[in-house]
Amino acid sequence: MLGLGGGELPGAETALPAIARRLTILPDSKRAFVFLEVADSAEEQPLPSLHGAPR
């Protein structure tokens, strides 16, 4: 999410709300590939996709 070449937005589980917020302001013309690792399925959280729809 940096300049023309894109970038990375790394973070631990406490950064997940900030990462999710950044996805909501991503322009419609851009794509994001998000890779998250959680301990188990109980830790999974929905993230916004295009146009803010949860995926």
N, CA, C and O atoms as a printed pandas DataFrame, in Angstrom:
     atom_number atom_name residue_name chain_id  residue_number  x_coord  y_coord  z_coord
0              1         N          MET        A               1    0.825   -1.179    0.000
1              2        CA          MET        A               1    0.000    0.000    0.000
2              3         C          MET        A               1    0.872    1.246    0.000
3              4         O          MET        A               1    0.520    2.282    0.565
4              5         N          LEU        A               2    2.005    1.113   -0.643
5              6        CA          LEU        A               2    2.927    2.228   -0.731
6              7         C          LEU        A               2    3.214    2.549   -2.184
7              8         O          LEU        A               2    3.776    1.718   -2.896
8              9         N          GLY        A               3    2.851    3.706   -2.628
9             10        CA          GLY        A               3    3.178    4.140   -3.975
10            11         C          GLY        A               3    2.661    3.234   -5.075
11            12         O          GLY        A               3    1.688    2.503   -4.885
12            13         N          LEU        A               4    3.315    3.284   -6.223
13            14        CA          LEU        A               4    2.865    2.538   -7.390
14            15         C          LEU        A               4    3.079    1.038   -7.264
15            16         O          LEU        A               4    2.299    0.259   -7.811
16            17         N          GLY        A               5    4.105    0.624   -6.564
17            18        CA          GLY        A               5    4.436   -0.789   -6.493
18            19         C          GLY        A               5    3.712   -1.554   -5.406
19            20         O          GLY        A               5    3.914   -2.759   -5.262
20            21         N          GLY        A               6    2.883   -0.886   -4.649
21            22        CA          GLY        A               6    2.205   -1.561   -3.548
22            23         C          GLY        A               6    3.111   -1.627   -2.342
23            24         O          GLY        A               6    4.050   -0.842   -2.215
24            25         N          GLY        A               7    2.835   -2.550   -1.470
25            26        CA          GLY        A               7    3.640   -2.676   -0.274
26            27         C          GLY        A               7    3.054   -3.710    0.645
27            28         O          GLY        A               7    2.165   -4.476    0.272
28            29         N          GLU        A               8    3.554   -3.719    1.825
29            30        CA          GLU        A               8    3.107   -4.676    2.818
30            31         C          GLU        A               8    2.593   -3.936    4.038
31            32         O          GLU        A               8    2.991   -2.804    4.316
32            33         N          LEU        A               9    1.717   -4.586    4.747
33            34        CA          LEU        A               9    1.196   -4.032    5.990
34            35         C          LEU        A               9    1.224   -5.150    7.032
35            36         O          LEU        A               9    0.185   -5.718    7.368
36            37         N          PRO        A              10    2.423   -5.462    7.545
37            38        CA          PRO        A              10    2.531   -6.560    8.504
38            39         C          PRO        A              10    2.008   -6.149    9.870
39            40         O          PRO        A              10    1.949   -4.963   10.194
40            41         N          GLY        A              11    1.635   -7.128   10.657
41            42        CA          GLY        A              11    1.193   -6.843   12.012
42            43         C          GLY        A              11    0.802   -8.103   12.748
43            44         O          GLY        A              11    0.474   -9.118   12.135
44            45         N          ALA        A              12    0.837   -8.035   14.047
45            46        CA          ALA        A              12    0.389   -9.136   14.898
46            47         C          ALA        A              12   -1.128   -9.049   15.041
47            48         O          ALA        A              12   -1.770   -8.185   14.444
48            49         N          GLU        A              13   -1.687   -9.949   15.833
49            50        CA          GLU        A              13   -3.152   -9.988   15.957
50            51         C          GLU        A              13   -3.737   -8.676   16.470
51            52         O          GLU        A              13   -4.893   -8.371   16.178
52            53         N          THR        A              14   -2.979   -7.903   17.218
53            54        CA          THR        A              14   -3.489   -6.621   17.700
54            55         C          THR        A              14   -3.601   -5.595   16.573
55            56         O          THR        A              14   -4.298   -4.591   16.724
56            57         N          ALA        A              15   -2.926   -5.831   15.445
57            58        CA          ALA        A              15   -2.992   -4.918   14.302
58            59         C          ALA        A              15   -4.144   -5.238   13.365
59            60         O          ALA        A              15   -4.387   -4.496   12.413
60            61         N          LEU        A              16   -4.858   -6.328   13.617
61            62        CA          LEU        A              16   -5.927   -6.737   12.703
62            63         C          LEU        A              16   -6.984   -5.656   12.484
63            64         O          LEU        A              16   -7.393   -5.462   11.340
64            65         N          PRO        A              17   -7.451   -4.939   13.512
65            66        CA          PRO        A              17   -8.426   -3.866   13.248
66            67         C          PRO        A              17   -7.875   -2.776   12.323
67            68         O          PRO        A              17   -8.601   -2.266   11.469
68            69         N          ALA        A              18   -6.620   -2.423   12.484
69            70        CA          ALA        A              18   -6.023   -1.394   11.621
70            71         C          ALA        A              18   -5.880   -1.897   10.190
71            72         O          ALA        A              18   -6.118   -1.148    9.242
72            73         N          ILE        A              19   -5.498   -3.148   10.030
73            74        CA          ILE        A              19   -5.385   -3.724    8.689
74            75         C          ILE        A              19   -6.754   -3.767    8.022
75            76         O          ILE        A              19   -6.881   -3.425    6.846
76            77         N          ALA        A              20   -7.769   -4.180    8.758
77            78        CA          ALA        A              20   -9.132   -4.220    8.217
78            79         C          ALA        A              20   -9.596   -2.827    7.805
79            80         O          ALA        A              20  -10.244   -2.670    6.770
80            81         N          ARG        A              21   -9.271   -1.823    8.600
81            82        CA          ARG        A              21   -9.658   -0.446    8.278
82            83         C          ARG        A              21   -8.976    0.013    6.991
83            84         O          ARG        A              21   -9.596    0.689    6.169
84            85         N          ARG        A              22   -7.706   -0.350    6.810
85            86        CA          ARG        A              22   -6.996    0.024    5.580
86            87         C          ARG        A              22   -7.640   -0.608    4.358
87            88         O          ARG        A              22   -7.675   -0.001    3.288
88            89         N          LEU        A              23   -8.150   -1.824    4.510
89            90        CA          LEU        A              23   -8.822   -2.481    3.386
90            91         C          LEU        A              23  -10.089   -1.736    2.987
91            92         O          LEU        A              23  -10.442   -1.719    1.807
92            93         N          THR        A              24  -10.777   -1.123    3.939
93            94        CA          THR        A              24  -12.020   -0.419    3.618
94            95         C          THR        A              24  -11.766    0.867    2.838
95            96         O          THR        A              24  -12.665    1.356    2.155
96            97         N          ILE        A              25  -10.557    1.424    2.928
97            98        CA          ILE        A              25  -10.273    2.669    2.206
98            99         C          ILE        A              25   -9.484    2.422    0.921
99           100         O          ILE        A              25   -9.114    3.368    0.225
100          101         N          LEU        A              26   -9.228    1.158    0.609
101          102        CA          LEU        A              26   -8.529    0.824   -0.625
102          103         C          LEU        A              26   -9.404    1.217   -1.817
103          104         O          LEU        A              26  -10.579    0.851   -1.852
104          105         N          PRO        A              27   -8.865    1.948   -2.788
105          106        CA          PRO        A              27   -9.670    2.336   -3.950
106          107         C          PRO        A              27  -10.202    1.110   -4.694
107          108         O          PRO        A              27   -9.552    0.065   -4.719
108          109         N          ASP        A              28  -11.371    1.240   -5.291
109          110        CA          ASP        A              28  -11.987    0.138   -6.032
110          111         C          ASP        A              28  -11.088   -0.377   -7.156
111          112         O          ASP        A              28  -11.202   -1.533   -7.563
112          113         N          SER        A              29  -10.202    0.469   -7.652
113          114        CA          SER        A              29   -9.330    0.073   -8.755
114          115         C          SER        A              29   -8.138   -0.772   -8.287
115          116         O          SER        A              29   -7.368   -1.261   -9.113
116          117         N          LYS        A              30   -7.985   -0.945   -6.990
117          118        CA          LYS        A              30   -6.851   -1.695   -6.440
118          119         C          LYS        A              30   -7.305   -3.029   -5.872
119          120         O          LYS        A              30   -8.459   -3.191   -5.473
120          121         N          ARG        A              31   -6.376   -3.986   -5.841
121          122        CA          ARG        A              31   -6.647   -5.300   -5.261
122          123         C          ARG        A              31   -5.696   -5.524   -4.101
123          124         O          ARG        A              31   -4.567   -5.035   -4.098
124          125         N          ALA        A              32   -6.165   -6.262   -3.130
125          126        CA          ALA        A              32   -5.316   -6.614   -1.988
126          127         C          ALA        A              32   -5.321   -8.123   -1.823
127          128         O          ALA        A              32   -6.361   -8.771   -1.937
128          129         N          PHE        A              33   -4.169   -8.661   -1.559
129          130        CA          PHE        A              33   -4.046  -10.070   -1.219
130          131         C          PHE        A              33   -3.679  -10.116    0.255
131          132         O          PHE        A              33   -2.635   -9.604    0.659
132          133         N          VAL        A              34   -4.528  -10.723    1.044
133          134        CA          VAL        A              34   -4.342  -10.732    2.492
134          135         C          VAL        A              34   -4.054  -12.158    2.941
135          136         O          VAL        A              34   -4.809  -13.083    2.640
136          137         N          PHE        A              35   -2.966  -12.319    3.655
137          138        CA          PHE        A              35   -2.582  -13.622    4.196
138          139         C          PHE        A              35   -2.472  -13.478    5.710
139          140         O          PHE        A              35   -1.617  -12.749    6.214
140          141         N          LEU        A              36   -3.328  -14.165    6.412
141          142        CA          LEU        A              36   -3.333  -14.095    7.873
142          143         C          LEU        A              36   -3.206  -15.494    8.448
143          144         O          LEU        A              36   -3.738  -16.457    7.896
144          145         N          GLU        A              37   -2.507  -15.594    9.543
145          146        CA          GLU        A              37   -2.379  -16.873   10.225
146          147         C          GLU        A              37   -2.991  -16.728   11.612
147          148         O          GLU        A              37   -2.663  -15.801   12.353
148          149         N          VAL        A              38   -3.874  -17.644   11.951
149          150        CA          VAL        A              38   -4.492  -17.645   13.276
150          151         C          VAL        A              38   -4.278  -19.010   13.918
151          152         O          VAL        A              38   -4.017  -20.001   13.235
152          153         N          ALA        A              39   -4.392  -19.043   15.232
153          154        CA          ALA        A              39   -4.131  -20.281   15.974
154          155         C          ALA        A              39   -5.138  -21.372   15.638
155          156         O          ALA        A              39   -4.764  -22.533   15.467
156          157         N          ASP        A              40   -6.411  -21.007   15.541
157          158        CA          ASP        A              40   -7.454  -21.975   15.196
158          159         C          ASP        A              40   -8.670  -21.228   14.672
159          160         O          ASP        A              40   -8.683  -19.997   14.648
160          161         N          SER        A              41   -9.686  -21.962   14.254
161          162        CA          SER        A              41  -10.854  -21.338   13.620
162          163         C          SER        A              41  -11.602  -20.394   14.558
163          164         O          SER        A              41  -12.316  -19.509   14.087
164          165         N          ALA        A              42  -11.458  -20.558   15.852
165          166        CA          ALA        A              42  -12.112  -19.651   16.801
166          167         C          ALA        A              42  -11.534  -18.241   16.727
167          168         O          ALA        A              42  -12.182  -17.281   17.143
168          169         N          GLU        A              43  -10.330  -18.114   16.205
169          170        CA          GLU        A              43   -9.669  -16.813   16.090
170          171         C          GLU        A              43   -9.967  -16.107   14.767
171          172         O          GLU        A              43   -9.576  -14.952   14.595
172          173         N          GLU        A              44  -10.640  -16.761   13.842
173          174        CA          GLU        A              44  -10.923  -16.164   12.538
174          175         C          GLU        A              44  -11.861  -14.973   12.678
175          176         O          GLU        A              44  -12.789  -14.990   13.486
176          177         N          GLN        A              45  -11.606  -13.935   11.879
177          178        CA          GLN        A              45  -12.438  -12.738   11.858
178          179         C          GLN        A              45  -12.689  -12.356   10.405
179          180         O          GLN        A              45  -11.784  -12.445    9.576
180          181         N          PRO        A              46  -13.921  -11.929   10.087
181          182        CA          PRO        A              46  -14.197  -11.510    8.711
182          183         C          PRO        A              46  -13.467  -10.207    8.389
183          184         O          PRO        A              46  -13.322   -9.332    9.243
184          185         N          LEU        A              47  -13.019  -10.098    7.161
185          186        CA          LEU        A              47  -12.383   -8.874    6.686
186          187         C          LEU        A              47  -13.207   -8.310    5.544
187          188         O          LEU        A              47  -13.854   -9.058    4.812
188          189         N          PRO        A              48  -13.185   -6.983    5.386
189          190        CA          PRO        A              48  -13.944   -6.389    4.286
190          191         C          PRO        A              48  -13.337   -6.768    2.944
191          192         O          PRO        A              48  -12.122   -6.913    2.811
192          193         N          SER        A              49  -14.204   -6.925    1.957
193          194        CA          SER        A              49  -13.742   -7.151    0.594
194          195         C          SER        A              49  -14.153   -5.938   -0.225
195          196         O          SER        A              49  -14.477   -4.894    0.340
196          197         N          LEU        A              50  -14.144   -6.056   -1.534
197          198        CA          LEU        A              50  -14.522   -4.916   -2.367
198          199         C          LEU        A              50  -15.830   -4.296   -1.919
199          200         O          LEU        A              50  -16.785   -5.001   -1.591
200          201         N          HIS        A              51  -15.866   -3.014   -1.909
201          202        CA          HIS        A              51  -17.050   -2.237   -1.547
202          203         C          HIS        A              51  -17.480   -2.487   -0.107
203          204         O          HIS        A              51  -18.647   -2.284    0.225
204          205         N          GLY        A              52  -16.566   -2.922    0.751
205          206        CA          GLY        A              52  -16.852   -3.076    2.163
206          207         C          GLY        A              52  -17.667   -4.293    2.535
207          208         O          GLY        A              52  -18.033   -4.444    3.701
208          209         N          ALA        A              53  -17.967   -5.174    1.582
209          210        CA          ALA        A              53  -18.764   -6.363    1.899
210          211         C          ALA        A              53  -17.890   -7.394    2.592
211          212         O          ALA        A              53  -16.806   -7.702    2.096
212          213         N          PRO        A              54  -18.327   -7.938    3.725
213          214        CA          PRO        A              54  -17.501   -8.936    4.403
214          215         C          PRO        A              54  -17.347  -10.194    3.565
215          216         O          PRO        A              54  -18.246  -10.571    2.814
216          217         N          ARG        A              55  -16.208  -10.830    3.702
217          218        CA          ARG        A              55  -15.934  -12.048    2.950
218          219         C          ARG        A              55  -15.537  -13.148    3.888
219          220         O          ARG        A              55  -15.263  -14.265    3.449
